[in-house]
C-alpha cells in the first residue's frame, strides 16, 4: 500500500511539475510575442523590429499569405503545430509545441501565436517561442531522483513498520505463550503478563486475566460441588445399603417406610443436583416458555391454600415471564425453608413496586445472622446441620431459588422480619 501511494504521488508530482514548467514556457513565449506585437502596432517597420535572441526566444512575423516578414537572427526554420487559439479574434492568443532550428541546432519550444494589425491596415501573426529543454531537464532530474529515492524511502518505511509492529505485538506474543502454557499445564491460577502501556493490548491482557479468574472460580466451584454432591449422596446410599443388608439377613426387620423415605430423599437430591448442573450450564427458559405470563397472585393463593401455616396477603395482580414451574419452585423452596424454621407463623405477601413484582416470605423463627445472609445461598450450606439433615434438607433449596430468580432476571435477598425472623424478598420483572 505504501509503495502504491508513493508511485501515485511520484507520478502526480512529475506530471504537475511538467505541466507547470510548460505553462511557464508558454507565458514567456506570450510575453515575447506581445513585445514584438506592440512594436508592430506602434508602426515599427519589419526591418527595424527589435527581436530577442533567437536561441532563447525564436520569433517570426508572418503575414496573411504565410510569408515570413521578419525573423530573429540565425533562425533557420520553425516547425510547430496549428495553434489552439481562436483565429476570429485578433486579441486571442494561441499556443503550440514544436521545434525551431537556430544556426545548426534544433530544439523543442513552446510557441505563442498573436495576431496584430499594423497602422497600415495589414494583419500579421507574431510567432514567438520559449525553450523547453530546461524544463524537460528539470522534470528528468526530479524523475530520476524519485526513481532512486522512492525505493529507499519504501525500504525505510518497511523497516520501521516491521520494527514497530514487532514491538507492538511482543506483548501479544507473551500473552499467547502464557495462554499456551496454561492450557498445557491446566494451572488456572497462572495469569498472563499485563504490559504497562495504556492501550488495547493492555486491555486484552486485563480481560484475559479476568476471564481466567472467573474460569478458576468456576472450576473450583464445580469441583466443590462435585465433592459435596458425592458426600451428600453417600449418606442416603449407605443408609439404603445398610437397611437392605439387614432386611436380607433378617426379613422380619424390613422397614419399608424408612426405605421409601430414603429413596424419596435420594430422588429429590438427584433432581436438585441435575437442576443446578443445568443452571450452571447456562440453561435458560425458551422463548416459548418466557412468552407465557405467570399470574403470581394465583400462584401465591395456590401455595398458601396447600400449607396450613402460611398466611397470604395479595395487594396486586402482577404477571412475570414464565415458565410457571420455575417460579413455583422458587416460591415452594422459600416456603419450605420458612416452615422449617418458623415457630408457627409464615406470612407470604405479593405487591408491585418500582415496576417489579415483589414476593416476601416472613417467618417468626430465629432469623438469619447478618454475617450469614449471603452464605446461606451457597450450595450445601446449613446453619443447623443436624436439624436440616434430620428433616431431609441438603442445603440446596436457597441456592436453587437464587439461581432460578437470577435466570429470570430478578433478585433474591434476605433480611430481618418485623417479628424477628427471616425475611426473604424476591423481585421479578413484569411481563411486557
C-alpha angles and dihedrals in degrees: 000000000000090000091052091048092049092049092050092046092048093050091047092051093048094047093046091047092050092047091048094050091046089052091051090050090051090050091051090049090049092051090051091048092050092051091055092042090053090055091050092048089051090058100257110158121240095251093051097051116126103227124186124246107293094223091059100032117009107203132191131179111210126187127217091273092056096254119143106239097176136007140175121268116278091007105142105174144347124210112187136150124249110287119251095227129107111268093200094066116063090200093058118097126208132204133209138165121234146125134276130197114219115181101323098329128093123203142168119262141178108231130205120203119205126175119213136174120226123219087255091064096254119136116214136170123234113211114192128171140200122205121255098192094091094048092047091050089051091050091048092049091051091046092051091047090053092045090061100027101050095057089049090049090047090052091051091048091048092050093047091046091051093048094046092046092049091050093046093048096044092090089048090054090049090052091048093049092049092047089051090051091049090049093050095044098038089220104144091180090076121093135204118249116264115216119226093236119104098228141104093284091057089049089050091052092048092049091047091052091048089051091049091050091051091046092049090050091048093049091047090049091048092050091048089048092053091047093048092045090052090050093048093047093048094065100056092039091052090047092051092049092049093050092047092049090050090047090050092053096037112022091181089066094056109136105201096175090052092049091049092050091051092048091049091048090049091048093052092047092051091049091050092049091050091050092050091048090052092049091049089052090058098260109173133174114276119247089253092054093044090048092065115079122227116223099223094190091058091046092051093049092049093051093046092049091055094051120063095199096052123093116196128207116187117186099161140031103224124166127211132191116273167250094126094205094062094048089048091050090055092050092045094051092050093048092047089053092047093048091049092057104027121107090217112307129080118175121198117190132181122198140150119237135167092353094308137100111245122205117187125190115190131179136180095231130115092289129217120291113242091241092057100044093103097033093061089068091061117101120267091006114141121173090199103035098176096051093041093051093046090053093047098257118148099185094253103104099084093040090054091046094054093045091050092048092050090049087056091052094253139113135241123199137166129221141149122298121223088250089056097256130107123301117200115191123193121192116194131181118254121246112256 
